[in-house]
Amino acid sequence: MKKFKFALMCAAALAMVACTKPCEICGEDPCVCEDETCEVCGKNPCECPTGYVCPISVEDATADDWANVPEGYLFETKCAEGASWDALKSVKVFADDIYVNLLVEWDPELVTDLSSVPFHVYWNVDGDAETGGYGDQWLEPYNIDVLMEGFFFVGEEGSGVGEPVAYEPGMFAYGAAYNTNEWNWAELTAAGTFCFSQHLGNNKMEIQFLRELIPASWGEEFTVGFDIQQGWNSVGVLPNATDDELGNKVKAEKMRVQFYIPEE
């Protein structure tokens, strides 16, 4: 009986092998076709707008291409004169169908502990005041939907010395009740690599987010805020505002950005 069962198993295995067919595309068995998922839009087949190429590259060692952003779609926030949270000098944003691009500049005289330089992006992705939460650093409403947390420099803890690293943030959704102000975040998982970056000199970082892989419901526009930290305390916040007459910090509204939608 055991021999009979073994013979049946062998026959079934041979039948399975015999039933396999060469790939209709490459003609090989097993298939050796390359993954044809588009590196730009993340789709297979590609769904990139025909003929459109994002003007921003994060592989060219320069920020000169920001001069090519379509007119009216370059958004920028700069440090207000007399603001306490002043370590971030400026952030430029350009967003299109495929990417959200940032050009971040900080003051190296104020960001001196390079053993740990956290940088956060706080997104109100749908532009809606009724969803999301958290707002310690900006005016109400509390409507941050998604948080990105990563590093510009990393080194031995407490050494003050670090090396520039790629910005590879974790991604988190606001985890408390809508319109509340809590540090409560639930980790999100992207379906692939959603962030690319390059350091430019000692005080600039260019960042490119692939929208398709950020699990969020984007609106026609979004609002956003940024901070850079030392010892996990914010030393630069944008947008910001001039301190009041007593030297107290004054909050600003988050930055509003519209998407550039290329013509077909």
N, C-alpha and C positions, 0 to 999 in steps of 0.2 A: 504493500500500500504506500509506504514512504517513497519507494522508487517511482511509483506511478505519479504521485504528487510532484516529485522533483522533475519528472519528465514534462508534466503539464506546465510547470513554472518556466522551464527552459523554452518550451514551445511558445509561451506567451511573450517571453523576452525577445525571442527571435522575430516574432510577428511584429512587435513594436518597432524593432530596428528596421524591419523590411518596409514598414509603413511610413517611415520618415522620408521626406522629399527634399531635394535641394531647394534653396531659396530661389524664388522666381525672379529676383532682382540681380543678385550676385552669382547665382548658380552654384553656390557652395553649400555643403551640409557638414557641420552646422553653419548657419548664416554668419557672414563676416562683414555685413553692411555696417558702415559707420553711422553713428547717431546723427541725424540730420536736424536736430533741434537748433533753432536759430540762436546764436550766442547773444543777439541783441534783444529780441523781444521774448525769448524763452519759449516760443511756440514751435510746433511741428505739425503742419507746414508753417513757414514764416508768415507773420501777420504784420510786418513792418509797413508803415505807410510807403507806397510806391515812390521811389525816387528821393525820399527824405533821408538825410544823414544828420544825426545830432551834431551841432557845431562844437561841442565840448568833448575833448579826449582826456582821459586820465592816464595816458601812456606816452605823452609827448614831452614831459619835463618842462612844461611852460604853461603859463596862464594867458598867453597872448590870444588864444582862440576865443576868450570871452568877448573880444571886440566883434565877433561874428554873430553874437546872439541877435535874433530878430528884434527890430525896433519896438519898444514898448513892452518887452517881456523880460528885461533884465531888472530884477528887484534886488535892492541893497539896503541893509541896515548898518548904520555906523554908530560908534560909541558917542554918546552925548557928552558935551563938554561939562565938566563938573560932576560926573556920575561916579559913584563909589565902585560899582561893579564894572571896572574899566579895563580888564585884561584882554578882552576881545576887542579888536580894533574895528573889524567889519566882517560881515558875511554877505556874499552875493548868492543869489538863487536864480536858476533858470530851470523851468519844468516844462516838459513836453509830453507827448503821448506815451513815451517809453521810459524816460529817465527823469529823476529830479537831481539836479546838479548843484553842488555847493562849492564856493571858494571861501575858505575861512582864513582870516589873518588875526594873529594874536600878538601881544606885546611881550617879547622875550625877556624884557627887564622885570616883568611882573609874573611871568610863568618861569620860575627858576628851578623848582624841584622836578627834575625830569625823570625821577624814579617812578612817578605815576602821574600821568596827565589825563584824567578822564574828560571826555567831551560828550555832551548829551544833545540830542535833537528831540524836541517835544512837538509832536504833530497833532493838529486838529484836522484830520485828513478830509473830513466831509464838509468843513466850513460851517458846521452846525453848532449853535450855542447850547443846544439841548442835550448833547451827548458828551461822553468823556468826563474828565475831572482834573483836579490838581491845578494849583495856580500860585504857588508861593512867590514866584518871581515876576509875574505879570498881572495886569488888571483882570478883573472878572470879565466874562464868565469863566468858570472852571470847566474847560472843555477839551483837555488833552486826551486824544484817543490812543495814540501810540507813542511809546518812548523808545529811543535808540540810545544805548549806553556802550561806549567803546573807549579806546585810548589812542592818544597821539604818540606818547613816549612810555616806555616801560623799562625798569631796571631793578636792581636789588633794593628791597624795601629799606627806606631810611638813609640810603646812600646819597640821595640828591642827584645821582647820575643815572642817565638812561639812554636808550637807543630809540631812534624813530621807528615806529612800526606801522604797518598797514592798519587802516581803520576798519575793524571787523566787529561791528557792534552786535550785542544781544538786542533782541526786539521784544517789547512787552506791551500788552494792552492794559488800559486802566482797569483795575480790578474791584473798585468800590462802587457805591451807588453814583449815578450820574450827578454831575454838578457839585460833588463834594470835594474837599481839599485834603486828600490823604496821600501818603506815599505808599500806594498799594497797587502792585503791578503783577500781571500774570504773563508768564513767558509765552511767546509765540514762536512757531516753527515755520521757517520759510522752506519752499520746495527746492531750493538751490541757492547758489551764491547770489545775493541780492545787492552787495555793496562792493565798490571798487574805489581805489584811492591812490594818490601819490603825494608825497611831501615835496614842497617847492621851497628850497632854501631852509632856513632854520625857524621860520615863523609863518608858513603858509601850508595849508592842506587843501587839496582838491578832492572832492568826494562825489561819487555818482551812485545813486540808488536806482535799482531796476524796479519800477513800479509794479509790474506784473507779479513779482514774487513777494510783495508786501501784502499780507492778508488783511486788507482793509477796504472799505467802501469809499472810494475817492469821490469828492464832489467836483464841480466845475472849477472851484478854487479851494485853497486851504490856507490856514494860518499856522504859524510855526514860531518857536522860540529856541534859543541855544544857550548853553552855558559851558564854560571851561573851568576846571577845578584844580585845587591844590589841597591835599589832605582831605579830600572828599567834601570840601567847602567851595562854593562858587566864588571865583575871583573875577570872572568876566561873565556878563549876561547881556544878550541882545535879543530883541530891542531893549534899551534901557532909557533912563531919563535923568536929567540933572537933579542932584540932591536938593532938598528944600533948604530954607534959610538956616535951619538948625543943624544941618548936616545929615538929616535922615534920608535914607534911600527912598526914592520915588519910583513906583512901578510904571511901566509903559504897556501899551497894547502889543499883542503879538503881531508878527509880520504877516501881511496878507499877500498871497501869491496867486496869480492866474496862470493857467496852463496855456501853452502855445500849441494850437492844433493845426498842423500843416495841411494845406489844401491837397486834395487827392490829385 
